[in-house]
Amino acid sequence: MAAPTTGRYEFDADARLAQTVAHGPRYAPLTLDEVSPEGQEQVDAIRAAFSIPESRPFPDVSLITLRHPGMFKGQMVLGIELAAKGTIPARERELAILRLALLARAPFEWCEHVDIGKAFGVTREEIERVIDGSDAPGWTEHESAVLRAVEELLADHCIADATWEVLAKTYDEKQMLEFPMLVGSYLMTALQQNSLKIQPKAGFDYR
């Protein structure tokens, strides 16, 4: 069994940025006029699911992955189910995604979910504590187990019995079924975004 990283995760951030961001993205975003009819259906579905007004520009990351509209559709069906319709509380979902993004050394995903996390009540102090991992003082037993489950899934592809038991004190059956899929989905997204060298917004803070 691979030991999970439960403390502060140290790595060369500059080297990772050079690998996953510099000279990117590897494909240019489509314009909305270039999106296929199949892709436009997904654009409309996402705007509806997340209440995104027509006046707001569609994200470059989506306009890049819409080059493969069938794959994008599959990603968005799962993404909408986990985020817009998910049973895990949004704040806890964002804590899990932030820990995942850090361990995956995923600059774009980390940057995006710092902002999304703040919108769902994650504080700057808690973001710092996510960097310090599940062992950091200050988490509740349940919050620590949320982070620990992410750490175990990435290290050993399985949530340990002790962590499962703590989560199951609070989460119901649907939430327990959902949690590994949430982590797997956002890991898949990190792999894609890192490899495509998706550009984080200017002025982001990446550890």
Secondary structure, DSSP 8 states (H G I E B T S, - for coil): ------S-----HHHHHHHHTTT--SS----GGGS-HHHHHHHHHHHHHTT--TTS---HHHHHHTTSHHHHHHHHHHHIIIIIS-SS-HHHHHHHHHHHHHHTT-HHHHHHHHHHHHHTT--HHHHHHHHH-TTSTT--HHHHHHHHHHHHHHHHSS--HHHHHHHHHH--HHHHHHHHHHHHHHHHHHHHHHHHT----TT----
